[in-house]
């Protein structure tokens, strides 16, 4: 293999290296560990907040975790950056959600909370509920949130307010929307990590599959979109690989010559 300079790799979790809270596949874990062995640095770059990044991911041995879609950067137990939604803004946001009967999930560094609205939300392990404004006093370090509605039109009464303070990442039919504080996205977080290591964007590589990965793709030298990525993301990617079930991360890294192909007979030995 041709020697290459050290690179900085950033991987989204859901739909990119894992799905449904499961561990990454054998081939994905092989690919990530090969990058480490070759001296590259690997990072999670996820919309999940830190409390929601589970052991099957952290046990891989990433050099750091960008979580909360850019609101938190943790490098080997050191917090490089952390931004919570200001309390006054959070109160106004939740007040409008409750007034218009909009459900949501407040995602904090250490805890998540359900805002109870029209759409019922359930977790295997129940989350603390916010039904009245006074209950908001118990929340801490909320970094981002998601909205859940039966139809996109239900967000219209608060959409103008949200767009002033947050970047909005809706799903295709508008019944789900991820809300990230402006200026605290994945792209700005990658810039902070690269600055910390005195590295250039041209030496960074990113893999993602969602709209919140657009900012990430704009701050790296090589951007790889998964096969299920929306058109807006695929259009700005240098390469579109397969889906997670098609081992897209592994095949892209082999194609780009960052790792050696895994011999089939060793699949069960990784």
N, C-alpha and C positions, 0 to 999 in steps of 0.2 A: 504494500500500500504506500502511496506517495505521502511523505511526511507533511503534516499541516500544522499551522500555528494553533496555539491553545484557543479554544472557543468557549463561549458562554451560552449554554442551552437553557431555554425557558419552555416549560411544558404546562399547558392547561391540564386539569384533571379530568373532569366529566366529559366524556365523549372523545377524549384524546388519549390518555394513558389508562383510564379506568372508567367504569360505569356502574351505577346503582350500588355505590359503597363497596364494591368488590375490589379485590387485589388486582393489580395489572397482570396481564397474561405473562406466561413464561418468556415469550419472545420479546415482549416489551421490557421486562426486567433485565433480560440479557443485554438488550440494546443500551439501556441506561447505565448498567454497570460497566459495559465496555467503554462507554464515553468517559467514565470516571477513571478506569484503568489507564486510558490513554492521556490522562492529565487534564482533560477538559473539566469545566465546572458545570454542574447541572442544578437547576432550580425549578421548584414548583411555581407556577404563576396562575393562581386560581381565583375564581369569584367567591369560593368558600371562605368564611372567616376562619381564624386559626383554630378555634374550638371544634370546627367541623372537618378538619383535615385528619383523617383517621390513621391508625397505626400501620395498616398495610401499605400506605403511601410513605409515611415518615421513615419506616424501617428500610427503605431502599437505599438511603444514604445521600439524600440531596444536600448540597452545600448551603441551601437556604430556601425559604418559603416566602413568596409574595402572596399574600392572602387578602381577603376583602376586596378583590379586584383592583388592588393597588394601595389600599389604605394602610396595610401593615407589611413590613419587611423584617423578617427574622433570619439572622445568619448565625447558625450554630449557637443557639441560646442567647444571642445578643440581638436586641431590637435596634435595627438601623433606622427605622422610621415607623411612626404610628400616628394616624389621624382619625379622630372620632368626629361624628357630626356634632357641631356645637349645640349645647342643650337648648338654646332658644329656638334654633332652626328645627331641631328634632321635635320639640313641643308643638310648633306650628304645623309641622308635617303630620304628626300623629293626630292632632286635633282635626285636621281636614279629612284624614282617613276615616276617623270615627264619625264625623259629621255626615259624610257621604256613604257610610256603611260599606267601606272598602276594606277587605281583608288584606293582611300583609304579615311578613316576618321581618322583625328587626334583628339584624345579625351583628352581634357584638364580638369582641375579642375572645371573651371567655364564656359567653352565654347567648342564646337566641331566645326571642320572645315572639309570641303570636299576637297580632292585633286582630281582634275578632270583628269581622264584618259580615257581609252577605254570603260569602263563600266559605263553607266550613273547611278548616285545615287540620289535618291529623298527622301526628308523628308517632312512631313506634314507642319512643320515650316521650311522654307529653312535655310540652314546653310551657313555661309560665305565660299566662294570658294577660293581655292589656285590654280591658273593656271600658275603663274610665281613665280620665287624664291623670288623676292622682296616683294611679298605679305606675305611671311612667317614672316616678321618682326612684323606683327600685332598679331601673335599668342602668347599665354602666357600659361606657366605651362602645356605643353603637357605631359601626363603621359603614354600613350600607343596609339596604333593605330591599325586599321584593314585594310586589303587589299582585293580588290574585283576584280576578273578577270573572263574572259569567260572560261578559261581552266587553269589547274594547270601548264602547260608548260610555261605560260606567266610569271610566277614568277622565272623561272630558271635563267635569267640573273642577278638577285639581291639576289637570295636565299643564296649564300655563304656569302655575306656581312651581310645579316640579321642574319644568324646563329651565327656570331661572337659576336653580341651584344644583341640579343634578343632571348627569348624562343618563339617558333612558335607553334601555336595551330590551325591547318587547319581543315576545315570540311571534310566530307568523300570524296568528289570528288575534293577537292583542289581549289575550286573557291572562297573560303573565308578563310582568315587566320588572326587570332588575334596575335598581336606581343607585347610581354611584356618584358620590360628591364630585363636582367639576374640579379638574386638576389633580385628582387622586386616582387616576386610572392605571391600568396595567402598563401603559407606555411610559408614564412618568415614573413609575416604580422601577422599571427596567433601567431607565436613565440614571436613577439614583444608585442602583446596584453597579452599573458599569462605571460610574464616577468613583464609587468606593474602591473598585479594583483598578482604577486608572486604565480602563479598557475603552475601546472605540465601538460604536454601534456596528461597524462592518464586521466585527468579530463575534457578533451575537446571532443566535439562531432561535427561532420561536416556532412552536407548534400549537395550533388551536383550532377550534371548530365553531365558535360562537361570535356574535356581534361584539361582545365586550373584548374580543381579541383584536379588533381593528387597530386600536391604539398601540397594542403590543407589536403588531406587524410593522407599524410605521417607524419603530425605533430600533429595528434590527437589520442586519445585513441580508439574512436569508429568512424568509417567512414561508412556512409550510402549512397549508390548510388541509384539514381532514376531508375525506370524501363526502361527508354529509354537511359540510360547511355551507352557510347561506351565500348567495351570489356576491353580496357586498364584501364578504371576507375573501372568497376565492378570487375575486377580481384584483385584489391588491397583493395576493400571494405570489411568491416566485415559483411555487410548485403546489400542485394538488395531489395528495397521496390517497391511499385507500381509507376506508372507514376503520374505526377501532376494531371491529370484528374481522376486518381484512388485514389486520396487523399493519395499519398504515404507518405508524411511527417507525417500526422496525424496517419496513421496506424502503421508506424514504431515507433513513440513515445509511442503509446499504447502498442505495442508488446514488446518494451524494458522497459516498466513499468515506464516511466518517467511521464506519465499523465494517468488520468482515462479515460475510454471510455465514449464518449458523448452519453447519452440516446437519442434515435431517436426522441422522442417527444419534445426534447428541441432544435432541429436543428434551428428552426426559432426564438429562443430567444437569440442566441449568439450575 
